[in-house]
Amino acid sequence: MLADAVPLYALLFSAHGLSDAQISALLAVWSLTGVVAEVPTGALADRFSRTGSMAAGGVAQALAYVLWTAFPGFGAFAAGFVLWGIGGTLVSGAVEAWLYDSLVELGEPERFRSSYGRLDACELLAQVPAAVGATVLFPLGGFELVGWAGVATCLGAAAVAARLPEPPRHDPATNTDGADTDDADTDGGQQGGGQQGSGDQGSGPQGELGYVATLRAGIVAAVRTPGVPVALFVVALLTSLDNIEEYFGLLAEDWHVPVRWVPLAVLGIPLAGAAGALFAARLRDRWASALLSAGVALFAVAGLWAQPTGLALVAVFYALYRGVLVVAEARLQERIAGATRATVTSIAGVGIELAGLLVFAAWAVAGLPATLVLAAVVAFAVTPGLRSRNPGGARAVRGHTTGEGTRGSAPHP
């Protein structure tokens, strides 16, 4: 979360002679890595350790910055994006799963929305010290000093993640005698014993699924658990809209903000987003769709206005959007009942990467107008999912809080 201390990487690439096409190719490598690695790394977190996965993600991102800083060039930049992409997927899914299961262990799963809102707000607020730090360090030591500071920050985040307690896995589909029946529940009532006797089975505690079985169980749970496919669809579409943030600086410049004031002019937008994420704990589900639509409408008004003051309306849009996004994330976690929580959540990550390409394509085709049309389509498409009742959340919470089917801490790799 605080590891993104290198907000100057686009300038780094440009300074080393990369063309716009080469920079776009690097971003494509980053996105493709996320699509390929998202679900497999989610299964790793479920099979072994969520905290270990988060720590490994920080180390991978640190290694990416080492390559960029010590060996700047297209090849090192591409390899760094592969490492950063893998690092991001190691954290994605594992964070939500760790937080939800930790709250279940405390008997307070209903606090996930407010806790995740605070986490989301901290992630947005972290952009402020990252930008300030880069601004201070760059005149002192250029890209090299900023890069090594990024390495240190990532390793520090990894060390903190490694020391977090690993909560027990909570699976209502687990028998009281310890035999896991996750495959039985998700595969239409077939007994899991025959399947688990294959090479998938791990050598851990009784009933512990191996990696391949964990991956399969997570995919099946994502497809067959009531309410989960819709929740995944909503989270994927909503989160993909966050790619619009990449263009806030360009909008400010197009709306006649002097270049030297652009960073300060857009600083209020992530701050507003943090406020919206914090507000999500008070946001009723039935309000979410209307607030999202209102936010998109305000963004459209700002686009028509095309003046510096229009950034205030963009900030309101972003606050409403981030609040609704936290609601959608919470609804997804409430509907996941098995021990493959990180795997299921990571499937949303694949959808996010793929849907996010639509945002980039819309901007490339017609800039803000096309992007706003896409945002309006997304707001309309997710409305049924945001308004639907939760068929599995209450059952999952009851099973968790009574301690039925819980496991001990998952073994580390």
C-alpha positions in Angstrom: 0.0 0.0 0.0 2.7 2.5 1.0 5.2 0.8 -1.4 4.4 3.0 -4.4 7.2 5.5 -3.8 8.1 5.8 -7.4 5.4 8.0 -9.0 8.0 9.1 -11.6 8.3 5.9 -13.6 6.8 7.3 -16.8 9.4 10.1 -16.7 12.1 7.6 -16.0 11.2 5.7 -19.1 11.1 8.9 -21.2 14.5 10.0 -19.8 16.1 6.8 -21.1 14.8 7.4 -24.6 11.7 5.2 -24.7 9.1 6.1 -27.3 5.4 6.4 -26.5 4.9 3.0 -28.3 7.6 1.4 -26.1 6.0 2.8 -22.9 2.6 1.5 -24.1 4.2 -1.9 -24.7 5.6 -1.9 -21.1 2.1 -1.1 -19.7 0.7 -3.9 -21.8 3.3 -6.3 -20.3 2.2 -5.2 -16.9 -1.5 -5.7 -17.6 -0.9 -9.1 -19.3 1.1 -10.3 -16.4 -1.8 -9.5 -14.1 -4.2 -11.4 -16.2 -2.0 -14.5 -16.3 -0.8 -14.5 -12.7 -3.9 -13.3 -10.8 -5.8 -16.5 -10.1 -2.7 -18.8 -9.7 -1.3 -16.5 -7.0 -4.6 -16.3 -5.3 -4.6 -20.0 -5.0 -1.1 -19.9 -3.6 -2.4 -17.5 -0.8 -5.3 -19.9 -0.1 -3.1 -23.0 0.0 -0.2 -21.6 2.0 -0.3 -18.2 3.6 -2.1 -14.9 3.0 0.5 -12.9 5.0 3.3 -14.8 3.2 1.7 -13.9 -0.1 1.5 -10.2 0.8 5.1 -10.2 1.9 6.3 -11.9 -1.3 4.4 -9.3 -3.3 6.4 -6.5 -1.6 9.7 -8.3 -2.3 8.7 -8.8 -6.0 7.9 -5.1 -6.4 11.2 -4.2 -4.6 13.1 -6.4 -7.1 11.3 -4.6 -10.0 12.6 -1.3 -8.7 16.1 -2.7 -8.3 16.1 -3.6 -12.0 14.8 -0.2 -13.0 17.3 1.7 -10.9 20.4 -0.4 -11.4 20.0 -1.5 -15.0 17.7 1.1 -16.7 16.7 0.1 -20.2 13.8 -1.4 -22.1 14.6 -5.0 -21.2 15.0 -4.3 -17.5 11.9 -2.1 -17.5 9.9 -5.0 -19.1 11.3 -7.5 -16.6 10.5 -5.1 -13.8 6.9 -4.8 -14.9 6.6 -8.6 -14.9 7.9 -8.7 -11.3 5.6 -5.8 -10.3 2.7 -7.5 -12.0 3.3 -10.7 -10.1 3.8 -8.8 -6.9 0.5 -7.0 -7.3 -1.3 -10.3 -7.9 0.3 -11.8 -4.8 -1.3 -9.0 -2.8 -4.6 -8.8 -4.6 -7.1 -11.2 -3.1 -4.8 -12.1 -0.2 -5.5 -8.7 1.5 -9.2 -9.0 1.3 -9.2 -12.7 2.4 -6.8 -12.0 5.3 -8.9 -9.0 6.5 -12.2 -10.8 6.3 -11.0 -14.0 8.0 -9.2 -12.0 10.7 -12.5 -10.2 11.4 -14.4 -13.6 11.4 -11.8 -14.9 13.9 -12.7 -11.9 16.1 -16.4 -12.6 15.7 -17.0 -9.3 13.8 -17.3 -10.0 10.1 -19.8 -7.2 9.8 -16.9 -4.8 10.3 -15.4 -5.7 7.0 -17.0 -2.8 5.1 -15.7 -0.1 7.5 -12.3 -1.8 7.9 -11.9 -2.2 4.1 -13.0 1.4 3.6 -10.3 2.6 6.0 -7.7 0.4 4.1 -8.8 1.8 0.8 -8.6 5.4 2.2 -5.1 4.8 3.5 -4.1 3.5 0.0 -5.3 6.7 -1.6 -3.9 8.9 1.1 -0.5 7.2 0.6 -0.2 9.0 -2.7 0.3 12.2 -0.9 3.6 11.3 1.0 4.7 9.3 -2.0 4.4 12.4 -4.2 6.0 14.7 -1.6 8.8 12.2 -1.0 9.6 11.9 -4.7 9.5 15.7 -5.1 12.0 16.1 -2.3 14.3 13.3 -3.2 14.5 13.8 -7.0 16.4 17.1 -6.8 18.9 15.5 -4.4 19.7 12.3 -6.3 17.6 12.0 -9.4 15.8 8.9 -10.4 18.4 6.7 -8.6 17.7 8.0 -5.2 13.9 7.9 -5.7 14.3 4.3 -7.0 16.3 3.1 -4.0 13.8 4.8 -1.7 11.1 2.8 -3.4 13.1 -0.5 -2.9 13.4 0.3 0.8 9.7 1.2 1.1 8.7 -2.1 -0.6 10.9 -4.2 1.6 9.6 -2.4 4.7 6.0 -3.1 3.7 7.0 -6.8 3.1 8.5 -7.0 6.5 5.4 -5.6 8.1 3.1 -8.0 6.1 5.3 -11.0 7.2 4.7 -10.2 10.9 0.9 -10.0 10.6 -0.9 -12.9 12.3 -2.3 -15.6 10.0 -6.0 -16.2 10.9 -7.5 -19.6 10.7 -9.3 -20.6 7.5 -13.1 -20.7 7.8 -14.9 -23.1 5.6 -18.5 -24.0 6.4 -18.1 -26.9 3.9 -15.6 -28.7 6.2 -16.8 -31.7 8.2 -16.5 -31.8 12.0 -14.1 -34.7 11.7 -11.7 -32.5 9.7 -12.3 -34.0 6.2 -12.7 -31.3 3.7 -15.8 -31.5 1.5 -15.3 -28.3 -0.4 -15.2 -30.2 -3.7 -18.4 -32.1 -2.7 -20.4 -29.0 -2.1 -19.1 -27.1 -5.2 -19.3 -30.1 -7.6 -23.0 -30.8 -7.1 -22.9 -33.1 -4.1 -20.2 -35.6 -5.2 -18.1 -37.0 -2.5 -14.6 -35.3 -2.4 -12.8 -38.4 -1.1 -12.2 -39.9 -4.5 -11.0 -36.6 -5.9 -8.8 -35.8 -3.1 -7.1 -39.1 -3.3 -5.4 -38.0 -6.5 -2.1 -36.2 -6.9 -3.7 -32.9 -6.0 -3.8 -33.7 -2.3 -1.3 -31.9 -0.2 0.7 -33.5 2.5 -0.5 -31.0 5.2 -3.0 -31.6 7.9 -5.9 -34.0 7.4 -8.4 -32.6 4.9 -6.0 -29.9 3.6 -6.3 -29.4 -0.2 -3.2 -29.4 -2.4 -2.5 -26.5 -4.6 -4.2 -27.8 -7.8 -7.3 -28.8 -5.8 -7.4 -25.4 -4.1 -7.2 -23.7 -7.5 -10.0 -25.9 -8.9 -12.1 -25.4 -5.8 -11.8 -21.6 -6.0 -12.8 -21.5 -9.6 -15.8 -23.8 -9.0 -16.8 -21.7 -6.0 -16.6 -18.5 -8.1 -18.9 -20.1 -10.7 -21.4 -22.0 -8.6 -21.7 -20.2 -5.2 -25.1 -18.3 -5.2 -24.5 -14.6 -5.7 -20.8 -14.8 -6.2 -20.7 -14.6 -10.1 -22.8 -11.4 -10.0 -20.7 -9.9 -7.2 -17.5 -10.7 -9.2 -19.0 -9.0 -12.3 -19.9 -5.9 -10.4 -16.5 -5.6 -8.7 -14.7 -6.2 -12.0 -16.6 -3.5 -13.9 -16.6 -1.0 -11.1 -12.9 -1.3 -10.3 -11.9 -1.1 -14.0 -13.3 2.5 -13.9 -10.5 3.4 -11.6 -8.2 3.6 -14.7 -9.8 7.0 -15.3 -7.5 8.2 -12.5 -4.6 7.9 -14.9 -6.0 10.8 -16.9 -6.8 13.3 -14.2 -3.6 15.1 -14.8 -4.3 15.4 -18.5 -7.8 16.7 -17.8 -6.4 19.4 -15.5 -4.0 20.5 -18.2 -6.7 20.4 -20.9 -8.9 22.5 -18.6 -6.4 25.3 -18.5 -4.5 24.5 -15.3 -0.9 25.6 -15.7 1.4 22.6 -15.9 3.4 23.5 -12.7 0.1 23.5 -10.7 -1.3 20.3 -12.1 0.0 18.0 -9.2 -1.5 20.3 -6.6 -4.7 20.8 -8.6 -5.5 17.1 -8.8 -4.3 16.3 -5.2 -7.8 16.9 -3.9 -9.2 14.1 -6.0 -7.6 11.1 -4.2 -8.3 12.9 -0.9 -12.0 13.0 -1.9 -11.8 9.4 -2.8 -10.4 8.5 0.6 -13.3 10.4 2.2 -15.7 8.4 0.1 -14.1 5.1 1.1 -14.5 6.1 4.7 -18.1 7.0 4.2 -18.9 3.6 2.7 -19.5 2.2 6.2 -22.5 4.4 6.5 -23.7 3.8 2.9 -26.8 1.7 2.5 -26.7 -0.8 -0.3 -29.9 0.6 -1.9 -28.2 4.0 -2.3 -25.1 2.7 -4.1 -26.5 2.6 -7.7 -28.1 6.1 -7.5 -24.9 7.6 -6.0 -22.8 6.1 -8.7 -25.0 7.4 -11.4 -25.1 10.9 -9.8 -21.3 10.9 -9.7 -21.0 10.0 -13.4 -23.5 12.8 -14.2 -21.4 15.3 -12.2 -18.3 14.2 -14.1 -20.1 14.8 -17.4 -21.0 18.3 -16.2 -17.4 18.9 -15.4 -16.4 17.7 -18.9 -18.8 20.1 -20.5 -17.6 22.9 -18.3 -13.9 22.2 -19.0 -12.6 24.7 -16.5 -10.2 24.3 -13.6 -13.1 24.6 -11.1 -14.6 21.5 -12.8 -12.0 19.4 -10.9 -14.1 19.9 -7.8 -17.0 18.0 -9.5 -14.5 15.3 -10.5 -13.5 15.0 -6.9 -17.1 14.6 -5.9 -17.5 11.9 -8.6 -14.4 10.1 -7.3 -15.6 10.2 -3.7 -19.0 8.7 -4.6 -17.3 6.1 -6.8 -14.8 4.9 -4.2 -17.6 4.6 -1.6 -19.7 2.5 -4.0 -16.6 0.4 -4.8 -16.0 -0.4 -1.2 -19.7 -1.5 -0.9 -19.3 -3.8 -3.9 -16.1 -5.3 -2.5 -17.8 -5.9 0.9 -20.8 -7.6 -0.8 -18.4 -9.9 -2.6 -16.6 -11.0 0.5 -19.9 -11.5 2.3 -21.0 -14.0 -0.4 -17.8 -16.1 -0.4 -18.3 -18.9 2.1 -15.4 -21.3 1.5 -11.7 -21.4 2.3 -10.7 -20.3 -1.2 -11.5 -16.7 -0.6 -8.3 -15.3 -2.1 -8.7 -17.4 -5.2 -12.3 -16.3 -5.8 -11.3 -12.6 -5.1 -8.4 -12.9 -7.6 -10.9 -14.0 -10.3 -12.3 -10.5 -10.0 -8.8 -9.2 -10.6 -8.7 -10.9 -14.0 -12.0 -9.2 -14.9 -10.6 -5.9 -13.7 -7.6 -6.1 -16.0 -9.7 -7.1 -19.0 -12.4 -4.5 -18.4 -9.8 -1.9 -17.7 -8.6 -2.2 -21.3 -12.0 -0.9 -22.3 -11.3 2.3 -20.4 -7.9 2.8 -22.1 -9.5 2.0 -25.5 -12.3 4.5 -24.9 -9.9 7.2 -24.1 -7.7 6.4 -27.1 -10.7 6.6 -29.4 -12.4 9.7 -28.2 -11.0 10.9 -25.0 -13.2 12.0 -22.1 -16.6 11.8 -23.9 -16.2 8.2 -24.9 -14.9 7.3 -21.4 -17.9 9.0 -19.8 -20.2 7.0 -22.0 -18.5 3.8 -20.9 -18.8 4.9 -17.3 -22.5 5.5 -17.8 -22.9 2.0 -19.3 -21.0 0.5 -16.4 -23.2 2.3 -13.9 -26.3 0.9 -15.7 -24.9 -2.6 -16.0 -24.0 -3.0 -12.3 -27.3 -1.6 -11.0 -29.1 -5.0 -10.7 -26.0 -6.5 -8.9 -25.8 -3.6 -6.4 -29.5 -3.9 -5.7 -29.7 -7.7 -5.4 -30.2 -9.4 -2.1 -27.3 -11.3 -0.5 -28.2 -15.0 -0.7 -25.1 -16.3 1.0 -23.8 -13.6 3.3 -25.9 -14.4 6.4 -25.3 -18.1 6.1 -21.5 -17.6 5.8 -21.3 -15.3 8.8 -23.3 -17.6 10.9 -21.1 -20.5 10.0 -18.0 -18.5 10.7 -19.0 -16.9 14.0 -20.0 -20.2 15.5 -16.7 -21.7 14.7 -18.1 -24.5 12.6 -15.6 -25.9 10.1 -12.7 -23.8 11.1 -9.1 -24.8 10.5 -5.9 -24.0 12.1 -3.5 -21.6 10.6 -2.5 -22.6 7.1 1.1 -23.8 6.8 3.7 -21.5 5.3 5.4 -22.7 2.2 
